């Protein structure tokens, strides 16, 4: 097992209330978390995630669980995330803080995780670099979504549209008890190493660590075949 700590920040040109709402809303998150295919609500502020990583025919599917806690709207929240796949596991706690800056919002995150599996050759520096890159992609996607006029819609009020998130029913379960959010797979990013096309789990800034660890593990496993 390896203890990993990652810290970083991002500035979005969006007011804090809108950013807060986006980071709390699964319909926005399923559109913007890299690799996220499905979010299933399992309880108040808790979700099960399905994420995909890979380039072209090299792909891996991972399962993760996330829980939001200690919310202090719109200033901070804590999320706890667990994910696992064939190459490894990660158990992370991430504190996310939002502060107002001129014309926008500054997001600071501190992630503390324990990773296991095929992790022996992965160093702290590499994990931090990939984690920050992935977190940057996520925050950029959130900002682009909001700048383009996208908001956090009320689940179930809009029909499914190709290329956007949709809410799906779970067979055999009452609609009022289980909500599932899905999106079509994004276009493949050609020419990008597999380990940078990382899977993401953890709500909001939780991807800063979880995606880096599992994505890197996936890349190592693929290269050893």
Phi, psi and omega in degrees: 000147182228130175272131183229137176236135179223135176226148180192181181206164177208151177241125180248140179277046183226144181293155190297321181299320180290321178295316178303311181300320181295318182289344180261351190256119183296332180292330175281317184297321182293339177278334194244338178287122181304126176084353183286126180252331189204137172235125179243122180288124181249355180172182179301117178060028175230141185217152169253134184242148169239125182229153182234140175227148176144171177234134180053240185274355181266103184222157174220147180244133184230154178247141178217158176231137181227149179220132178266136180212168176052044180288136173229078186298139350259038190261319185201159169203165179238137175234145177241130187226142174229139178214154179206151175204181183304319183283336183177183182226161176211140177230111190233148170238129184232125172263129182241129180236135179243130178226152181278135173230170182303115176075012181184207185224135173259131178248124175244138179224145175231119183246136177231123187219159171241125182242149180220176182095215183282069187242358187304323184267006183264126181264161179302318183297314180295316179300318180296318181297312181292323180298314181293325177297315181292318177299321178298320177298318181296310182295324176297321179294320177297315180297315180299320179298316182285321179297324182285002178102358179287140176237186176267090185293156175289120184307135175088359183267349182233146179287160178293138179232134180307133178087359179236171180287154175218156177260129184241152179275149175264121182306131176082001181242138178301138184299328182284349182260329183229126175242136181234133179244131183226160172216155176295154178298137179288160178299145179294141178262100186288147174080006180256131179304145185302325185287347176266343174273078195269149172283153182232137169216159186102133182285141178058234186288358176300336178293341183303327179249310185303315182294322181296314183297305185290324178297318178295318179299318179300315180298318179296318181296319181295321183288339181276349183284000000 
